[in-house]
Amino acid sequence: MDENQDVPDMGETVVCKVKQVLNYGAFVELVEYGNRKGFVHISQVATRWVKNIRNFVKEGQVRAAKVLSINRERGQIDLSFTKVSSHAQRARIEEWKQLKRCRKLLEILAKEQHKTFEEAWEAIANPLLEKYDRLAEAFQEIALHEEAAAGVDSKWLKPLVEMVKKNVPPPEKTLKGTLSLRSFRPDGVDAIKQALLKAEKLKGKKIELFYSGGGKYALKATASDFKKAEKELNEAAAMVVETVKASDGEANFERAD
């Protein structure tokens, strides 16, 4: 979405709020385009036959929709819910929510600096969007290292970094795998439990373990980037496998795709 556009592009996936549901379709507001009105015909509400449209669309819902046609003369924008997959819808709405949070932070920052939102956007958002696809991505990078804010007007640099570090969590990467564990000792259950607790308590690491049945345990490692998460996942898995095997058990680890 272009901040300066008053209407979306053909084929664009937009975020809209359902305002009115009728038997033949739903009227919506495009929240990123000044609440401009749009319409979703009943044939574009669901991929299967719709007997009662209200079973699929409710007033107040926030949905993602694809732009089918734009009639500027009539001021009409036709949209489709069916042409946006559930995965794409979640991702698009989350992107919109992130932008809302970023704009709110800029509004607060502008107020603290006794400036207008437009001035804050010009000094901060514009230079960041030359390097990053999304403002949320830029803020996450700044949360990791201040150098990511290079290009921002120097007068805004310090307060921006302080606000980001206070309000924006750094990005995280989570990797998963499955541990298959068996013990033949009388106290085998306790031996496995101790091995898992040992992994969960690895210093400075975010490790999670869940029993998934049949002697299998889901293992998750979360870190600031892929390489670190991968290293910590492998380290935790190796610790469990070695500990269980040392207790006369069987153990192996399989990384999830």
N, C-alpha and C positions, 0 to 999 in steps of 0.2 A: 504493500500500500504506500502511495506517495502522499505525504502530509499536505501537499498543496493541491491535490485533486479534489474536486467536489463530487465526482462520481467515480465508481470503480471501473476497471477495464473489463472487457468481454472475457469470459472464462476465468476471471479472478475468483478465488475463494474468499468470501467475506464473512464477518461475524455479524449476526443480526439478533435482535430481540423480538420475539413474537408478541404483537400487540393485539391482534384480533383474529379469532378463528371463526370462519364461516363454513357452511356445508361444501362450498366449492373451492376453498383454499384458505390461505392465511396471509394476512397483512403483517409485515415486519418493518422494523426500523434498522437501518444499517448504522451500527454504533460507531464505526470508524469514519463515517461520512456525514457528520452532523445530523444523525438520526433521519437521513433521507429515507423515504418510504420505498418499500419493495413488496413484491407479491410472489407467493409460492402457490401454484395451482395444485389442486388435489392430486393430479397425476404425477406431480414431482415431490410428493410428501413421503412416499415409501415405495420400496421396490416390489411389494406385493399389493394385492387388491385391498383397497381401503373402503370398508363399509361405513365406519364411523371415524371421521378425520380426527376427532378429539381423543381417540385412543393413541394417536401418533404425535399430535402437536397440541401443546397447551400454552395458553397465554402466560407471558412472563418468562418462558424458556429462552435461554441463550443458545443459539445454534450456529453452525457454520453452513454456508450455502454457496453454490457456484452460480455465477452470473450467466444467464442464458441469453438475454437480450436487453438492450437499452434503447429507449425511445425518448430522446431529449425533448422533442416537441410536446409530447404528452406527459413528460416527467415520470415515465413508467420504467421500472426495472424488474424484469422477471428473473426469478431465482429457482434453484433446484436443491432440495435436500438429498435426493437420491444419488446425485452425482458426486457426493462427498462421502468417502468411506468412513467408518467409525474411527479408525486410527487417525486419518487426516483431520477429522472433526475435533478429536481430543487435542491433537497437536496445534491446530489453528487457534482454538479457543485459549489454550495455554499460552500461546504466543501473544494473543491479545491481552490476556491478564497480566503478562509480564510487562508489556508496553504501558498498560495502565499504571502499574506499580512504579515504573521508571518515570513516567510523567508526573506522578504524585510526588516523587522524591525531588524532581526538578522544581516543582511548584513550591515545595517547602524550602528548598535551598534558595530560590529566588526571593522568597519572602524574608528569609533570614538576612540576605544580602541587600535588602531594600531595592530589589530590581524586579522587572516584570518577567513573566514566564517566557515571553518571546525573546527577551535578552538572554535568559539562561539557555534557551534552546539554541540560539545562534552561537553562543560562546562554548557550549558543551556538546550538545547533541550533534550538530552539523559536522564538526571535525571528527567526532568518534564514528559517525555513520559513513565517513569516507574510508575508514579502515575495517569496520565491522558491519555485518549484515543486519544485526539487530542491536538496539541499545542495551537490552538485557545481557547480551553476550559481552558487550564492552564493559558493562558494570561488573560482571563476574570476573573478567580478566583483571580489572582494576583491584578487585577484592583480593586477588592473588598477588599482584605486584603493581606498584604505583606507576611503573614505567609505561603501563598500558594506557595511561591517561595523556601521553605525549600528544601535543597538538591542541589540547584544550587551552583556552585563554588563561594566561598565567594568573590573572586576578581571581579566577575561579578554581584553580588547581587544588590548593590546599583544602578549602571547604568541601570540594567535591570528593576528594579522597577520604576525608574524615567521615563524610556522610555514607559513602559506599561501604567502607569497612564496618561501619556501625549497623547498617541496615541490609546489606546484600551478602548472603552466604556464598562462599566460594563454590565453584562448580565441583561436582563429585562424579566419580565413575564407579559403578558397582559391577563386579564380576561374580559369577556363581559356579558351583560345581556340586557333585554328589559324592559323599563318602559312603562306602559299603564296609561295614564293620561287623566282625564276629569274634567272640572269645570263647575258649573251651574250658576256662578255669571256673571253679565254683563261684568265685567272686567276679565273674566276667563282666556283669552289668556295671559293677562299681569301677572296674578297670577302664571300661569304655567311657564312663561318665567322667572320670578323672582326666582322661586324655582330651576330651572335648573341653572341659573347663580350663585346661592348660592352654589350649589354643585360643579360647575366648579372652584370656587374660594377657595375651601378648602385649607388651608395653607399647603404647603409642599407636596401636593399630585398631581399626574398627572392624571387628570380626563378629559375625552372627552365625549361629548354628540352630537348625530346627530338625526335629525328628520327623521323617516322612513315611515311616512304616517299613516293615520287612528288613530291618537292620540297616536302613539307609538314612543318611542325614544330609540335609541341604546345607551347604556352606556358602556364605556370602562375605566378600571383602569389599569395603568401600574406601576410596582414597581420592585425592585431588586430581589424579590423572590415570590414564590406562596402565602405564608401565608400573606405577607404584601399586595400584590395585592388583595387578597381575602378580607382582612379587610377593605381596602380602597374602594373597590367596594361596599361592604355591607354598609359602612358608608355613602357613597354618595347616594346610593339608598334610605336608610332610611331617609336621610335628605330631599330628594325630596318628598317621599311618605308622610312624616309627614307634610311638609309645604303645600302640595296640599290639604291634608285632612283637615288641619286647616283652609283652605280657602273655606270650603264647597265643596270640590271636591272629586272625586274618584281616587284612585291610587293604583297600585300594581306593584311589580317587579318580574321578572322571570329570573333566572340565566341561561345563555347559557351553554351547555355541553362542 
